[in-house]
Amino acid sequence: AQRFIANGYDPAWIKVFEHDTTNNEPLTILNQVVALDAFITQILAETGADKVNLVSHSRGGFICTYLLKNNQYASKVARYVHIDSTKDLVPTRGVPTLVLWGEPGLLPQSDIAGATNIHFSDMSHVQICTAKESFIEMYKFFYNEDPSETDIPILQNDTITIAGRVLYFQENTGAIGTLKIYRTTDGHRTGEPLATYNLGDSDKGNWGPLSVDNGITCEFEFTHQNGIKHIFYKEAFTNNDYFIRLLTGNPAKQGLSDLMPKTENHANVIIMRDKEFWGNQDNANDVLKVQFDSESYNVITPQAAARDHRLIALFLMDWGDDKTSNTTTPDQQTDLSSPIQVFHTYSQGGDPTRAAVFLSGLDLYMPALSDSSGTITFELTSRGGGGKKQIINVPNWRSIDATISVLFNDYVQ
């Protein structure tokens, strides 16, 4: 979205259809097809446009595949981009289609007849959705010309605008609670909140827009109705960002963060990036150092971040000895030799025939303080980033007080 905006798109032109990904039953998919058509119809009514350009990725491609089989639904789509999704798409007459494929292995692949197929064999499943190279192909497909901007620029404005949603993870419905946004220095909040949003059912998790100083770093503290806190940290903002997504667990349901042990002694951290972390590719690895006190650990290990595991979310906690058990007794020790299995295999949903991908967990003891006055530093050297460092500092919150999320950009500036 930021690259399209850098090429003249009004942010209001970009709409996101967010859907529940917890249920893949055919009836659920078909209901989501109907909901997507209603979403498109509403956009056309609001904008006066005749058709939309439609882009899907992964599971979204299954929904769009069914949508485009319906001639009435398809008549509202001008052009369609299908990113690393089902090979069963049948392009609809009158809807030009571009298919972008990532590296093979996650989903069955074969060129789709009647569409333009482009393969990026060196890009993984999530990376291909956010990469500059994919954006260039999409822009050329939509406009038959090269984009004038391909990187996300650093704006020179004094102020920028941020906005987004707080969503329940996987359900992708708006979270209910209170979001406070603070300015930070070296990871620690300074002063009163810049803004407070009391999010109810009707808000659907939406917050902002909020004008902030260019180059600012922020803390996003979300408090659920039951008092549980989830605190998010991102890299410095140097461009407008209207599509920030803060993913948290639904307190009405058990999620992975509920399995993280909580004590007065240690911090719990979830690290995310919309580009897979690689840890077993020799000179093409990501390196993510977690530093506190005098200790430093690279948590992108070959075991947790094998290339074919496609890691995008890493859970760090004080776990204990038994990495195969779903419960544990924290021991204030660090052991990165093997992943915690309940996190590493979570995406299987109890089905061992499904691929275990995207998530993992490691036993890293990060000491916490009651006043969270200590600092944990996350220093990422991204593959393909030219050796540049991406750094996020956070307070060492006690895990009984809050869960911490560290959100890295998928690009390097």
C-alpha positions as CSV (number, residue, x, y, z in Angstrom):
1,A,0.0,0.0,0.0
2,Q,2.8,2.5,0.9
3,R,4.4,1.9,-2.5
4,F,1.1,2.6,-4.4
5,I,0.6,5.7,-2.3
6,A,4.2,6.9,-3.1
7,N,3.1,6.7,-6.8
8,G,0.1,8.9,-6.4
9,Y,-2.6,6.7,-4.9
10,D,-5.0,8.4,-2.5
11,P,-5.0,6.1,0.6
12,A,-8.8,6.2,0.3
13,W,-8.5,4.2,-2.9
14,I,-7.0,1.2,-1.1
15,K,-9.5,-1.0,0.8
16,V,-8.7,-4.2,2.7
17,F,-11.1,-7.1,3.0
18,E,-10.2,-8.9,6.2
19,H,-11.7,-12.3,6.8
20,D,-11.7,-15.1,9.4
21,T,-8.9,-17.6,8.6
22,T,-9.7,-20.1,11.3
23,N,-12.2,-22.1,9.3
24,N,-11.6,-23.5,5.8
25,E,-14.8,-25.4,5.4
26,P,-16.4,-24.9,1.9
27,L,-19.5,-23.2,3.4
28,T,-17.3,-20.7,5.2
29,I,-15.4,-19.9,2.0
30,L,-18.6,-19.4,0.1
31,N,-20.0,-17.1,2.7
32,Q,-16.8,-15.1,2.5
33,V,-17.2,-14.9,-1.3
34,V,-20.6,-13.3,-0.8
35,A,-19.2,-11.0,1.8
36,L,-16.4,-9.9,-0.5
37,D,-18.9,-9.2,-3.3
38,A,-20.9,-7.0,-0.9
39,F,-17.6,-5.3,0.1
40,I,-16.8,-4.5,-3.5
41,T,-20.4,-3.3,-4.2
42,Q,-20.1,-0.9,-1.3
43,I,-16.8,0.5,-2.6
44,L,-18.3,1.1,-6.0
45,A,-21.3,2.9,-4.5
46,E,-19.0,5.1,-2.3
47,T,-16.5,6.0,-5.0
48,G,-18.7,6.0,-8.1
49,A,-16.2,3.7,-9.8
50,D,-17.4,1.1,-12.3
51,K,-14.9,-1.6,-11.3
52,V,-12.1,-2.4,-8.9
53,N,-8.6,-3.8,-9.3
54,L,-8.5,-6.9,-7.0
55,V,-5.4,-8.4,-5.4
56,S,-5.3,-11.6,-3.3
57,H,-2.7,-13.6,-1.5
58,S,-2.6,-17.1,-0.1
59,R,-6.0,-18.0,1.4
60,G,-7.5,-14.9,-0.1
61,G,-6.9,-16.4,-3.5
62,F,-9.2,-19.3,-2.8
63,I,-12.0,-16.8,-2.0
64,C,-11.3,-14.8,-5.2
65,T,-11.2,-18.0,-7.3
66,Y,-14.8,-18.7,-6.4
67,L,-15.7,-15.0,-6.7
68,L,-14.5,-14.9,-10.3
69,K,-16.4,-18.0,-11.2
70,N,-19.6,-16.0,-10.8
71,N,-20.1,-13.8,-13.8
72,Q,-22.1,-11.2,-11.9
73,Y,-19.4,-10.9,-9.2
74,A,-16.6,-10.9,-11.8
75,S,-18.3,-8.1,-13.8
76,K,-17.2,-5.7,-11.0
77,V,-13.5,-6.6,-11.3
78,A,-11.3,-4.7,-13.9
79,R,-8.0,-6.6,-13.3
80,Y,-7.0,-9.4,-10.9
81,V,-3.7,-10.3,-9.2
82,H,-3.4,-13.7,-7.7
83,I,-0.3,-14.1,-5.4
84,D,1.1,-17.5,-4.4
85,S,-2.3,-19.2,-4.0
86,T,-4.4,-22.0,-5.5
87,K,-3.5,-23.3,-8.9
88,D,-7.2,-24.0,-9.5
89,L,-8.0,-20.5,-10.6
90,V,-9.8,-20.3,-13.9
91,P,-9.4,-16.7,-15.3
92,T,-12.7,-15.1,-16.1
93,R,-13.2,-13.8,-19.6
94,G,-12.9,-10.0,-19.6
95,V,-10.8,-10.0,-16.3
96,P,-7.1,-9.8,-17.2
97,T,-5.2,-11.8,-14.6
98,L,-1.6,-11.7,-13.3
99,V,-0.3,-14.7,-11.2
100,L,2.8,-14.2,-9.0
101,W,4.4,-17.4,-7.8
102,G,6.9,-17.7,-4.9
103,E,9.3,-20.5,-4.3
104,P,7.6,-24.0,-4.7
105,G,6.9,-26.2,-1.7
106,L,4.0,-24.7,0.3
107,L,1.2,-25.0,-2.3
108,P,1.0,-27.1,-5.5
109,Q,2.0,-24.9,-8.4
110,S,1.4,-24.9,-12.1
111,D,1.0,-22.1,-14.6
112,I,-2.6,-20.9,-15.0
113,A,-3.7,-20.9,-18.6
114,G,-5.1,-17.6,-19.8
115,A,-3.2,-15.6,-17.2
116,T,0.2,-14.0,-17.1
117,N,2.4,-16.1,-14.8
118,I,5.6,-14.8,-13.2
119,H,7.8,-16.9,-11.0
120,F,10.1,-15.6,-8.2
121,S,11.9,-18.7,-7.2
122,D,14.0,-16.9,-4.6
123,M,11.1,-15.4,-2.7
124,S,9.1,-17.1,0.0
125,H,5.3,-17.2,0.5
126,V,4.8,-14.0,2.5
127,Q,7.8,-12.2,1.1
128,I,6.4,-12.3,-2.4
129,C,3.3,-10.4,-1.2
130,T,5.2,-7.5,0.2
131,A,8.3,-7.3,-2.0
132,K,9.3,-4.4,-4.2
133,E,9.6,-6.8,-7.2
134,S,6.0,-7.9,-6.8
135,F,4.8,-4.3,-6.6
136,I,6.6,-3.4,-9.8
137,E,4.9,-6.2,-11.7
138,M,1.5,-5.3,-10.3
139,Y,1.9,-1.7,-11.1
140,K,2.9,-2.4,-14.7
141,F,-0.1,-4.8,-15.0
142,F,-2.5,-2.2,-13.8
143,Y,-1.2,0.8,-15.7
144,N,1.0,-0.6,-18.5
145,E,4.0,1.6,-17.4
146,D,6.7,1.4,-14.8
147,P,6.1,3.0,-11.4
148,S,8.0,6.2,-10.7
149,E,8.8,5.1,-7.1
150,T,9.7,1.5,-6.2
151,D,11.0,2.0,-2.7
152,I,9.1,3.3,0.3
153,P,10.6,6.8,0.5
154,I,11.7,8.6,3.7
155,L,9.5,11.7,3.7
156,Q,10.9,15.1,4.5
157,N,7.7,16.4,6.1
158,D,7.8,17.6,9.7
159,T,4.8,15.4,10.5
160,I,3.3,12.2,9.1
161,T,0.0,10.3,9.6
162,I,-0.5,6.9,11.0
163,A,-3.7,4.8,11.4
164,G,-4.7,1.2,11.5
165,R,-6.7,-1.5,13.3
166,V,-6.3,-3.7,16.4
167,L,-7.5,-7.2,15.3
168,Y,-7.9,-10.6,16.9
169,F,-5.3,-12.9,15.5
170,Q,-6.6,-15.2,12.7
171,E,-10.2,-14.1,13.2
172,N,-9.3,-10.7,11.9
173,T,-12.2,-9.0,13.6
174,G,-11.9,-5.8,15.6
175,A,-10.6,-6.1,19.1
176,I,-12.5,-4.5,22.0
177,G,-10.5,-2.5,24.6
178,T,-8.4,0.6,25.0
179,L,-5.4,1.6,22.8
180,K,-3.0,4.2,24.1
181,I,-0.2,5.5,21.9
182,Y,2.9,6.9,23.5
183,R,6.0,8.6,22.1
184,T,9.2,6.6,23.1
185,T,12.8,7.3,23.6
186,D,15.1,4.3,23.5
187,G,12.0,2.2,23.8
188,H,10.6,3.8,26.9
189,R,7.5,6.0,26.9
190,T,7.9,9.8,27.5
191,G,5.0,11.8,28.8
192,E,1.3,11.3,28.5
193,P,-0.4,9.4,25.6
194,L,-0.4,11.1,22.3
195,A,-3.9,9.6,21.8
196,T,-6.3,7.2,23.5
197,Y,-8.9,5.2,21.6
198,N,-11.7,3.3,23.5
199,L,-12.6,0.6,20.9
200,G,-16.0,-0.9,21.1
201,D,-17.9,-3.2,18.7
202,S,-18.9,-0.5,16.3
203,D,-15.2,0.7,15.9
204,K,-14.2,-2.7,14.4
205,G,-10.7,-2.1,15.8
206,N,-10.1,1.1,13.8
207,W,-7.9,3.8,15.3
208,G,-6.5,7.0,13.9
209,P,-5.7,8.9,11.7
210,L,-3.1,10.4,14.1
211,S,-0.6,13.1,13.1
212,V,2.9,12.5,14.7
213,D,6.4,13.8,14.3
214,N,8.3,12.4,11.4
215,G,10.9,9.9,12.7
216,I,9.0,9.2,15.9
217,T,9.1,5.8,17.7
218,C,5.9,4.8,19.4
219,E,4.5,2.3,22.0
220,F,1.0,1.0,21.3
221,E,-0.5,-0.3,24.6
222,F,-3.7,-2.2,24.1
223,T,-5.7,-3.2,27.2
224,H,-8.4,-5.9,26.7
225,Q,-11.7,-5.5,28.6
226,N,-10.4,-8.1,31.1
227,G,-7.3,-6.0,31.9
228,I,-4.8,-8.1,30.0
229,K,-2.2,-5.9,28.2
230,H,-0.5,-6.4,24.9
231,I,2.1,-3.8,24.0
232,F,3.5,-3.3,20.5
233,Y,6.7,-1.6,19.3
234,K,7.6,-0.8,15.7
235,E,10.6,0.8,13.9
236,A,10.7,4.6,13.6
237,F,7.9,6.1,11.4
238,T,9.4,7.9,8.4
239,N,6.4,7.7,6.0
240,N,2.6,7.9,6.3
241,D,1.2,4.5,7.2
242,Y,-2.6,4.0,7.1
243,F,-2.6,0.2,7.4
244,I,-0.9,-0.7,10.7
245,R,-2.2,-4.0,12.0
246,L,-1.8,-4.8,15.7
247,L,-2.7,-8.5,16.1
248,T,-3.7,-9.7,19.6
249,G,-5.3,-12.8,21.0
250,N,-9.0,-13.0,21.6
251,P,-9.4,-13.3,25.4
252,A,-12.5,-15.4,24.9
253,K,-10.5,-18.1,23.2
254,Q,-7.2,-19.8,24.1
255,G,-4.4,-18.8,21.8
256,L,-0.7,-19.2,21.6
257,S,0.1,-16.2,23.9
258,D,-2.0,-18.0,26.6
259,L,0.5,-20.9,26.5
260,M,3.4,-18.6,27.2
261,P,4.3,-18.9,30.9
262,K,3.9,-15.8,32.9
263,T,6.0,-14.9,36.0
264,E,7.4,-11.8,37.8
265,N,10.9,-12.7,36.6
266,H,10.8,-12.8,32.8
267,A,9.5,-11.0,29.7
268,N,7.5,-12.6,26.9
269,V,8.1,-11.3,23.4
270,I,6.5,-12.1,20.0
271,I,8.6,-11.0,17.0
272,M,6.9,-10.5,13.6
273,R,7.9,-9.5,10.1
274,D,6.0,-9.8,6.8
275,K,9.0,-11.6,5.2
276,E,10.2,-15.0,6.3
277,F,13.2,-15.3,8.6
278,W,15.8,-17.7,7.2
279,G,18.3,-19.4,9.6
280,N,19.8,-22.3,7.6
281,Q,21.0,-20.6,4.4
282,D,24.6,-19.9,5.2
283,N,25.4,-16.5,3.8
284,A,21.7,-15.7,3.0
285,N,20.5,-15.8,6.6
286,D,18.7,-13.2,8.7
287,V,20.5,-12.4,12.0
288,L,18.4,-11.1,14.9
289,K,20.3,-10.4,18.1
290,V,18.4,-10.0,21.3
291,Q,20.5,-8.0,23.8
292,F,20.0,-7.3,27.5
293,D,22.3,-6.7,30.4
294,S,25.6,-8.0,29.0
295,E,24.1,-10.9,27.0
296,S,23.4,-11.3,23.3
297,Y,21.7,-14.1,21.5
298,N,20.9,-14.7,17.8
299,V,17.4,-16.2,17.8
300,I,17.1,-16.9,14.1
301,T,18.4,-20.5,14.6
302,P,18.6,-23.2,11.9
303,Q,16.1,-25.3,13.9
304,A,13.4,-22.6,14.4
305,A,13.9,-20.7,11.1
306,A,14.7,-23.3,8.5
307,R,13.8,-21.9,5.1
308,D,11.0,-24.4,4.4
309,H,9.4,-23.5,7.8
310,R,8.7,-20.0,6.5
311,L,9.0,-18.4,9.9
312,I,7.2,-15.0,10.3
313,A,6.4,-15.0,14.0
314,L,8.7,-16.1,16.7
315,F,7.6,-16.4,20.4
316,L,10.3,-15.9,23.0
317,M,9.8,-16.9,26.7
318,D,11.3,-18.6,29.7
319,W,10.1,-22.1,29.0
320,G,12.0,-24.8,30.9
321,D,13.6,-28.1,30.1
322,D,10.9,-30.1,28.2
323,K,10.4,-28.6,24.7
324,T,7.9,-31.3,23.8
325,S,5.4,-30.6,26.5
326,N,2.5,-28.1,26.2
327,T,3.1,-27.0,29.8
328,T,6.2,-26.0,31.6
329,T,7.9,-24.7,34.7
330,P,10.1,-21.7,33.9
331,D,13.7,-22.2,35.1
332,Q,15.4,-18.8,34.4
333,Q,17.7,-20.5,31.9
334,T,18.2,-20.1,28.1
335,D,18.2,-23.0,25.7
336,L,18.0,-22.2,22.0
337,S,19.0,-25.7,20.8
338,S,15.5,-26.7,19.7
339,P,12.2,-25.0,19.2
340,I,9.3,-25.4,21.7
341,Q,7.1,-27.8,19.8
342,V,3.6,-26.5,20.7
343,F,4.6,-23.2,19.0
344,H,6.6,-24.7,16.2
345,T,3.8,-27.0,15.0
346,Y,0.8,-24.8,15.9
347,S,-0.2,-24.2,12.3
348,Q,-0.9,-27.9,11.9
349,G,-4.0,-27.5,14.1
350,G,-3.5,-31.0,15.5
351,D,-3.3,-32.5,12.0
352,P,0.2,-33.9,11.5
353,T,-0.4,-34.2,7.7
354,R,-0.5,-30.5,7.4
355,A,2.7,-28.4,7.0
356,A,4.1,-26.9,10.2
357,V,4.9,-23.4,9.0
358,F,5.1,-19.7,9.9
359,L,5.4,-19.9,13.7
360,S,7.9,-21.1,16.2
361,G,9.0,-20.6,19.8
362,L,12.3,-20.5,21.7
363,D,13.4,-20.7,25.3
364,L,15.1,-17.4,26.0
365,Y,15.2,-16.1,29.5
366,M,14.9,-12.3,29.4
367,P,14.9,-10.9,33.0
368,A,12.2,-8.4,33.8
369,L,11.8,-5.7,36.4
370,S,8.7,-4.6,38.3
371,D,9.1,-1.0,37.0
372,S,10.2,-2.2,33.5
373,S,13.1,0.2,33.7
374,G,15.5,-2.2,31.9
375,T,15.8,-2.3,28.1
376,I,15.8,-5.3,25.7
377,T,17.3,-4.5,22.3
378,F,16.3,-6.3,19.1
379,E,18.9,-5.8,16.3
380,L,17.9,-7.3,12.9
381,T,20.3,-7.7,10.0
382,S,17.9,-8.7,7.2
383,R,18.9,-10.9,4.3
384,G,19.1,-8.8,1.2
385,G,19.3,-5.7,3.3
386,G,22.9,-4.7,2.5
387,G,24.1,-5.2,6.1
388,K,21.9,-2.4,7.5
389,K,20.7,-2.7,11.0
390,Q,17.0,-2.5,12.1
391,I,16.8,-1.8,15.8
392,I,13.8,-1.8,18.2
393,N,14.2,-1.1,21.9
394,V,11.6,-2.2,24.4
395,P,11.2,-2.1,28.2
396,N,11.6,-5.4,30.0
397,W,8.0,-5.7,31.0
398,R,7.2,-8.6,33.4
399,S,5.2,-11.3,31.6
400,I,2.5,-11.2,34.3
401,D,2.0,-7.5,33.4
402,A,2.0,-7.6,29.6
403,T,2.9,-9.5,26.4
404,I,5.3,-7.6,24.1
405,S,5.2,-7.6,20.3
406,V,8.1,-6.4,18.3
407,L,7.1,-5.6,14.7
408,F,9.9,-5.2,12.1
409,N,9.4,-3.7,8.6
410,D,9.8,-6.1,5.7
411,Y,12.0,-3.5,4.0
412,V,15.2,-1.7,4.9
413,Q,15.7,2.0,4.6
